[in-house]
Amino acid sequence: MTGIYTILLLICSNIFMTLAWYGHLKLQQTGVSSNWPLFAVVIFSWCVAFLEYCCQVPANRIGFADNGGPFSLVQLKVIQEVVSLTVFGVFSTIFFQNESLHWNHIAAFGCLLCAVYLMFMK
């Protein structure tokens, strides 16, 4: 169960991370933040990123093998990267209609899944 909680927390973390890093661009496109000064955009993103850390840090703590979790440090990082790119792919496709996934993006994601497989091999 610890592994599932870890992955769910990583998914939540990466949703907040993606919103912090790229959400302000969508807000700018819609006109909500088009007149915000850069420091306001940074502060907005930091506030969203705080929520990311509220999920990321516990995910790593409970998922790390030295704390009784099922994953090594490297496995945690590879899982995080795959989750991050998956969340970003969904986010960019939904919120940025002019961005689309192409065959090479899917092939690259397949390579990441191979990396996960290799990472978990004994």
Disulfide bonds with the S-S distance in Angstrom:
none
